[in-house]
Amino acid sequence: MRQRTNSNATNVWVDGPINKSNLKANNADQVGLQACWYGSDYGDSDYTHTPLPGNNGDTTFTDQPGMHIWYASDDTTFQQLGWRFGDNVWTFQQSWTDLNGHAGVGCYSWGPGTTTYVMFVDLHNTVGFWWKDTNTTLTSTKSHPINVWTNSSIAINNVNPATSLGYTNYFYAQMAETNMISGYNLTWNAENTSIVASDTFTVQGKPGLPGTHLSVSAIPNTSGGNDLVVFYQTNGSDVSEYTRDLVAGQWSSVDIPIPQS
């Protein structure tokens, strides 16, 4: 595993601290990997928090953002590490087992509140959704444990075993039978997280290469609204961009050639 970091102040790329850890990813053609930013007031309680001025030594709150990273170390295992702004090392947090190490990882940890989410593909080609509430001022209960990764009740079945996963406004995965990209509207609410069945769609484009890398976003458009943008490969020599209005409408597409040199 290698990291390069760019400073907004200098616009210079330098080696990142993960290089010091000598982490070995799975030796395979397709390996799951995801880095996910978090920046809420609570941050991540896997770390010892620094008291902030004016909060009487309460270490629950922190203004230090950071990242999680998940990478597949073998065919069925992911390793989770964390880094907080100012750290000079990444810290091992836990291993995740019985998962498909060739599939991608999805995450959502930059929203309001104290709950963060991660998504994996299991050994039966099903996407599972895990959540963790990091607000340690709350009392842990059986239905809502605190600071513990907990599998939610929702799942997406029959995905490509090497699917990439992505989330921005909608959650996306590649389906096994058609290799088409499907989008899902999720209501994030810890143990009550749900899929809005009436707002599930298929990107109206060509089938992707099996296990194509997938990148998604939402950007402002000229009409004052926002567009969904999905990038994936339909052949081995270009990237296809598919765009649709955030609310509804037809998908448009354009092929982006990949330079050969």
N, C-alpha and C positions, 0 to 999 in steps of 0.2 A: 504494500500500500504506500502510495506517495501523495504528497500534498504540496500545492503551490498556492501562495497567498498574495493577493494584490492589495496595496494600500491606496485608499482614496486620496491620501495626502500626497503620495509620491508617484502613483501609477507605475510602480516597479514590482515585478513578480519576484518573490523569494521563496525558498524552501519553507514548508510549514512544519509544525512540531510533530505531526504524526509520523514523519520520516524517522524519528528517533526510536520508534517502538518496534521496528522490524516485524510488522504484521504481515502474515502470509495469507493471501486470499486463495480460494479454491483454484486449482489448476484445471480450468475447463474453458470451453469456447464461450460460454455465457455464464456470467457470475452476477448474482444479485448484489446491488450496492445502492445506498441512499444516504445522503447527508441532509439533515433537516434543522432549520433554524428555529429557535424559540426565543421569545423576548417579552413574555408577559411579566407582570409585577411579581408573580410568585416564582417564575422560573422553574427550576428543577430541584426538588428536594433531595436528589441523590447527592447533592453537594452541601458542604458546610457554608452557610450564607454569612456574608459580612453585614453587621448591623449598619443601618443607614442613619444619618443625622436626624434627630427629631422623633425617632420612633422608640425611644427608651430601651434600646438594646434588643428589641424584637428582631430576631434573625429570620422570621418567616418571609419577610418582604425583601426583595433585592431588585436593583435596577441593572444587574449585569446580564446581558444576553449571552447566548451560547449556541451550541449545536450538538445534536446527536448524530452518530454515524452507525449504520448497520452494514455489514458485509458478510458474504457467505465464505466460511472457512472450509467447508466441505459440501458434499451434495445435499445434506439435510440439516445443516447447522448455520445459524447466523450469530455473529458476535456484535454486541452493542457497546459503543464507547461514547464518552461525553467530553465536551470541552467547554469551558466558560471563558468569556472575554478576559484576557490578562494572564490566563494559564500558559505555561510553556510546555505542557504535556497533555495528551489525551488520557482519560481515566477509563479503565475497563469497568463496565457496569454489570453485564450479564450475558449469558448464552441463551439462544433460542433454538430449540431442537424440533425434529419431526416436521420440518418445513422444506419446501422446494428451493434449494440453493441456486437454481438456474433461473428462477423468476425474479422479477423486480420487487422492490419494497416501496410502499406508499406511506405518506405521513401527513399529519396536520397538527401543528403545534404553535402556530403564530396567531391564533384567534383570541378573542376575549375570554376571560375566565381562567381557571386553573387546571383544565383537563387537556391532555395531549393524546394523540392517537397515532397508531402505526398499523399498517396492513401488510400481511404476508399471504403467499399462496402455499397451501398445505400439500401433502403427498397425494391428495385425491383431486387436485386441480380446482380447489375451492379457495376463494379469497376470504380470509377471516379478518375481522376488525377488532383490535385491542385498544383499550383506553386506560388512562391512569390519571387520577385526580391527585395533584401534588400539594393541595392545601392541607398542611399538617395541623392547622388549627381546628379542623373538623374531626368529629368522632367517627372512626371506622365502623361500618356495619356490614352485615353479611351481604346485603344487596348493593352496598356502595363502599367497598374497601378503599382505604386511603393509601396512596403511594405504592400501589400494587398494580401491575399490568393485569387487566381482566378482559377476557374474551367477551365481546358483546354477543347479542343474539342474532345479529344479521350476518349474511354470507352471500357471496355471488358464486354460483356453481358453473362448472363446465368452461373454465377459462383455458386458454392455451397454457401448457405447462411451463413455458418460458416467457409468459407475458410480462411486459413492462407495466408498471402501475403508476398513475399520476393523479394528482388532485390540485385543482384551482377552480373554485366555484362548483365544478362537477368532478366526480371520481370516474376514472377511465380504466378499462382493461380490454385486452384482446380475447375474443371468444375462440374456443377450440374448433368448432365445426366449420366456421365460416372464415376465420381469421379477420373478421371485421372488428372495428373498435366500437365498444359500447360505452355510453355515458350514463351516470347515475347521480341523481340529486339526493344528497344525504342531509338529514337533520341530525346535527351533532348534539348529543345529550347524554354522554356517559352510558350507563346501563340502558337508557331509553333511546339510544341512537337508532335511527330507522332510515329506510330507503323510501323515497316518495315514488311509489310505483307508477303513478300517472305521469311522471316527468323523467322516465327512462327513454333513451333514444340510441340509435345507431348512427355513427358518423356516415353521411351519405357520400362515400368515396369508394375507391377500389379496396379489395382486401389487402391487408398488410402482409409483408413477409412474415412467416411464422416466427414469433419471438422478436419482432421488430422493436427497436428502441422507440419510446413514446415520450414526447414532451408536450405539455399543455400549459395554457395560460389564458388570461382574459385581459384585453387591452381596450382603451377608449377608442370610439370611432368618430367619424366626422359629424354624425347626427346628434352627438351628445350622449349617446348610450355607450354600451360596451359590446365587444365581440368575443366569442369563444374562439380560441385558436388551438389547433391540434396538429402536431408534426409527427409523421411516421414515414417509414419506407415501404413503398409498394414494389420496388425492384432494388437491385443492388448498386445502382449508379446515381440515384438522386434521392432527395427528401421531398415528400409531398406535404403541402400546407393546406389545411382545411379550415374554413372560417364560416361562422354563423353568428347572427345576432344573439346576445345573451338570453333574451326572452324566448324567441322562436324564429322560424324562418328556414329558408333553404341554405344548404351548405354550398359554398364556392370553393374552388381549389386552384392551386398553382403548383407546378413542379419547380423545385429549386435545385439546379444542377450542382453536383459536387465537383470542385476543381480536381483535375487529374494530376496536378503537380504543384 
